[in-house]
Amino acid sequence: MSYAPGFPFIIISAELKHADEEQNAFTTNMLAHALRAKRLTFDRCLGRYKGELEVSFRICLNQYDIEECNRVINLAAGWAYEYQQESILLVSPDGLASFYYPDTGEVVCAGVWRRATEHELSGESPDYTLIGGEFFVVSEESGDES
């Protein structure tokens, strides 16, 4: 059930809770354009954060190129600030997930990124990310069945 080790990535959104659908669509398209302009590898996701559905992006990072990782993290931090996002999610190759808060520069460990269980998705307004038909969550537990 745990997230298979893989590549590091960032989850970022340009949507705001108080914005209307048209404004959120516009800022999402602007962020997508910026990602393409910087020639980043990314995919569109759907997520629920703090009870609100939002479109977000998973930006893939190359763990073997630290300079490039830092460049992309700095770009994402700038976009998060520009689009007034509370945070972005940084996920390491081993699944360790941390929130980065652009207003303060603080990084806070959030837990482990892993595939969601049916039980987790059946709760009231669960936070999750849907990527390619699979649901993922950040949890304090790894979800490994020992």
C-alpha positions in Angstrom: 0.0 0.0 0.0 2.9 2.4 0.4 4.2 4.8 -2.2 6.8 3.1 -4.3 10.1 4.9 -4.2 10.5 7.1 -7.2 11.1 10.6 -8.3 10.7 13.8 -6.2 8.0 16.2 -7.0 6.1 19.3 -6.0 2.3 19.7 -5.8 1.1 23.3 -6.5 -2.2 25.0 -7.2 -3.1 28.5 -8.4 -6.7 28.3 -7.1 -8.1 30.3 -4.2 -11.0 29.4 -2.0 -12.6 32.8 -2.3 -12.2 33.1 -6.1 -15.0 32.2 -8.5 -14.7 29.4 -11.0 -13.8 31.6 -13.9 -10.9 33.3 -11.9 -9.6 30.0 -10.7 -9.7 28.6 -14.3 -7.7 31.7 -15.5 -5.0 31.4 -12.8 -4.8 27.6 -13.3 -4.2 28.2 -17.1 -1.7 30.9 -16.3 0.3 28.6 -14.1 0.1 25.8 -16.7 1.5 28.3 -19.3 4.3 29.2 -16.9 5.2 25.5 -16.3 5.3 24.9 -20.1 7.3 28.1 -20.7 10.0 26.9 -18.2 9.9 23.5 -20.0 9.0 21.6 -16.8 7.7 18.1 -16.7 4.3 18.2 -15.0 0.8 16.8 -15.0 -2.6 18.1 -13.9 -4.1 16.7 -10.8 -7.3 17.0 -8.8 -7.1 17.3 -5.1 -9.0 18.1 -2.0 -7.2 20.3 0.6 -8.8 21.5 3.8 -12.2 20.3 2.4 -12.0 22.2 -0.9 -11.6 20.6 -4.3 -8.9 22.2 -6.5 -7.0 21.7 -9.7 -3.3 21.4 -9.0 -0.1 20.3 -10.7 2.5 17.7 -10.0 5.9 19.1 -11.1 8.5 16.3 -11.5 12.0 16.9 -10.3 15.2 15.2 -11.3 16.8 13.9 -8.1 20.2 13.5 -9.8 20.4 17.2 -10.6 20.4 19.2 -7.4 20.9 22.6 -9.1 17.8 21.9 -11.3 15.8 20.7 -8.2 16.7 24.0 -6.4 15.8 26.0 -9.5 12.4 24.4 -9.8 11.6 24.6 -6.1 12.5 28.3 -6.2 10.2 28.8 -9.2 7.4 26.9 -7.5 7.9 29.0 -4.3 7.7 32.2 -6.4 4.5 31.0 -8.1 3.0 30.0 -4.8 3.6 33.5 -3.5 2.4 35.1 -6.7 -0.9 33.1 -6.7 -1.3 33.7 -2.9 -1.1 30.0 -2.0 -0.8 29.0 1.6 1.7 26.3 0.8 3.2 23.9 -1.7 3.8 20.2 -1.1 7.4 18.9 -1.6 7.7 15.1 -1.9 11.1 13.3 -1.8 11.8 10.0 -3.7 11.2 8.0 -0.5 7.7 9.6 -0.1 8.5 12.0 2.8 6.2 15.0 2.3 6.7 18.5 3.6 4.7 21.7 3.3 6.7 24.8 2.2 5.0 28.1 3.3 6.1 30.9 0.9 5.1 33.7 3.2 7.5 32.6 5.9 9.9 30.2 4.1 9.1 27.6 6.7 9.2 23.9 5.8 7.1 21.6 7.9 7.2 17.8 7.7 3.6 16.6 6.8 4.1 12.9 6.8 4.4 10.2 4.1 2.9 10.4 0.6 1.2 7.1 -0.2 -1.7 5.5 -2.0 -5.0 6.1 -0.2 -7.0 3.3 1.3 -10.8 3.1 0.7 -11.3 3.8 4.4 -9.4 7.1 4.2 -11.4 8.2 1.2 -14.7 7.4 2.8 -14.2 9.9 5.7 -15.8 13.4 5.8 -14.0 15.7 3.4 -10.7 13.8 3.2 -7.6 15.5 1.8 -6.2 13.7 -1.2 -4.6 14.1 -4.6 -6.0 12.2 -7.7 -3.2 11.5 -10.3 -3.9 9.3 -13.3 -6.9 7.6 -11.7 -5.1 6.8 -8.4 -5.8 8.5 -5.0 -2.9 9.6 -2.8 -2.8 11.0 0.7 -0.2 12.4 3.1 -0.3 10.4 6.3 1.7 10.1 9.5 1.6 6.3 8.9 3.3 4.6 6.0 0.4 2.3 5.3 2.6 -0.7 5.1 1.0 -3.9 6.1 3.5 -5.7 8.3 
